[in-house]
Amino acid sequence: MANTAQSKKRARQSVARYDVNKARRSRVKSDVRSVEEAIASGDKNKAEAALKAAEPNLVRTAQKGMMHKKTASRKVSRLAKRVKAMST
């Protein structure tokens, strides 16, 4: 249990960051899923649009420390490669 004022504040901040991070993690997963669903459906335009929306969220998540920079880069690269490989 937090006793000092500083430890109480850190506990409050921890709860607030948890909520923000949870929302960010969920948003990234949803974005990646939407790109994968567009790829599976075979609609290249929809897949490109979904990738264009997902990429900034992945990069921002890495910048905020929620995900390693190289993990985000790898995810973007692999999704882009799959979208590019789609037939028009």
N, C-alpha and C positions, 0 to 999 in steps of 0.2 A: 504494500500500500504506500502511495506517495505521501511523504510527511512534510517536506519543505515546500516552500512556494515555488521554487524552480522545478522540482520534480512533479508537482501538481500541474504546472503549466506544460511541461513536456508530455505528460499523460494526455492532457487535452489536445495538444498539437498532434500527438500520435493518432488519436481517434479521428481527427479532422483529415490528416494525411491518408489514413487508411481508406476513408470514404472516397477521397479524390482519386487515389490510386486504383481502387476497385472499379470506379466508373471508367477510368482511362483504360484499364486492362480489358474490361468488357467491350468498350468501343473498338479497341484494336482487334479483338477476336471477331466481333461482328463484321468489321470491315474486311478482314481476311476471308471470312466465310462468304461474304457477298461476292468477292472476286472469284473464289473457287466455284461458287454456284453458277456464276456467269460463264466461267470457262466450261463447266459441265454441260450447260445448256447449249453451248456452241455459238453464242452471240458475241462476236468479237467487239462490236461497238459498246455493248453493255459492259463487257469485261474491261475494256480500256477505260471507260468512265469510272467503274468501280475501283480500278487500280489507281487512277488519278486521285480519287478521294481517299483511298487507304494509305497511300505513300506518306503524305504529310503527318498523319496520325502516328504511323510507325516511327518516323524520324523524331517527332516531338516526344514520343514515349521514351525513346532512347536518350534524348537530350535531358529529360527530366529524371533519368536514372531508374526508370521502371524496367528497362530492358537494356541489355548491353548493346552498344553501338553496332558492333559487328553482327549481332543477332538480327537486329532490325534491317541492316543492310542486306543480309543474306535472304531474309524473308522477301524483301522488295525485289531483289534480283531474281529469285526463283519464280515469283509470281509474274514478273515482267517477261521472263523467258517463256513461261507457259502461255502468256497472252500473245506474245510475238509469234509463237509456233502455231497458233490457231490459223485455220484457213479463212480467208475473207468471205 
